[in-house]
């Protein structure tokens, strides 16, 4: 439930993932799909962006989206988006 709330509304800590990744999380334009991705991949990407290990325009935008998430938030988000099979 926590992951779904964070993905759908941001839960006061971030923005809804669907704004950039599309309502079905299948991606929009250059923004990649996240639905059905392995949870480890999702957490690693968020953590790397949060800590500045990913660079570039997209990473800078994502860094703002993940900067206030803690590890439990990232795990909850990853579990939810992984369950959204494309």
C-alpha positions as CSV (number, residue, x, y, z in Angstrom):
1,X,0.0,0.0,0.0
2,X,2.8,2.4,0.8
3,X,4.5,1.9,-2.5
4,X,1.3,2.4,-4.4
5,X,0.6,5.6,-2.5
6,X,4.0,7.0,-3.3
7,X,3.8,6.0,-6.9
8,X,0.3,7.4,-7.5
9,X,0.5,10.6,-5.4
10,X,4.0,11.1,-4.2
11,X,2.8,10.8,-0.6
12,X,4.1,14.3,0.2
13,X,7.7,13.2,-0.4
14,X,7.9,13.2,-4.2
15,X,5.8,13.6,-7.3
16,X,3.6,10.9,-8.8
17,X,5.7,8.6,-11.0
18,X,3.0,8.7,-13.8
19,X,3.7,12.3,-14.5
20,X,6.9,11.4,-16.3
21,X,6.7,7.6,-16.7
22,X,3.1,7.6,-17.9
23,X,0.0,6.6,-16.1
24,X,0.7,2.9,-16.8
25,X,4.4,3.4,-16.0
26,X,5.2,2.2,-19.5
27,X,7.3,5.2,-20.2
28,X,6.7,8.4,-22.2
29,X,9.0,9.5,-25.0
30,X,12.6,9.4,-23.7
31,X,11.4,8.5,-20.2
32,X,11.8,4.8,-19.6
33,X,9.2,2.3,-18.6
34,X,9.5,1.2,-15.0
35,X,6.5,-1.2,-14.8
36,X,7.6,-4.8,-14.3
37,X,11.3,-4.0,-13.8
38,X,13.2,-6.0,-11.2
39,X,12.9,-4.3,-7.8
40,X,16.7,-4.4,-7.3
41,X,17.1,-2.4,-10.5
42,X,14.6,0.2,-9.5
43,X,16.1,0.7,-6.0
44,X,19.6,0.9,-7.4
45,X,18.6,3.5,-10.0
46,X,16.8,5.7,-7.4
47,X,19.7,5.3,-4.9
48,X,22.3,6.2,-7.6
49,X,20.3,9.2,-8.7
50,X,19.8,10.3,-5.1
51,X,23.5,10.1,-4.3
52,X,24.6,11.8,-7.6
53,X,26.2,8.7,-9.1
54,X,24.0,9.1,-12.2
55,X,24.5,12.3,-14.1
56,X,22.8,14.0,-17.0
57,X,19.6,16.0,-17.6
58,X,17.2,13.1,-16.8
59,X,19.2,12.1,-13.7
60,X,19.1,15.7,-12.5
61,X,15.3,15.7,-12.8
62,X,15.0,12.3,-11.0
63,X,17.4,13.4,-8.3
64,X,14.8,16.1,-7.3
65,X,12.1,13.4,-7.4
66,X,14.0,11.0,-5.1
67,X,15.9,13.4,-2.8
68,X,13.4,13.1,0.1
69,X,12.9,9.3,-0.1
70,X,14.4,7.0,2.5
71,X,15.4,3.4,1.9
72,X,12.0,2.0,3.0
73,X,10.2,4.4,0.5
74,X,12.5,3.2,-2.3
75,X,11.9,-0.4,-1.5
76,X,8.1,0.1,-1.3
77,X,8.1,1.9,-4.7
78,X,10.3,-0.8,-6.2
79,X,8.0,-3.5,-5.0
80,X,4.9,-1.8,-6.4
81,X,6.3,-0.9,-9.8
82,X,7.8,-4.4,-10.2
83,X,4.3,-5.8,-9.6
84,X,2.9,-3.8,-12.5
85,X,3.5,-6.3,-15.2
86,X,3.5,-4.6,-18.7
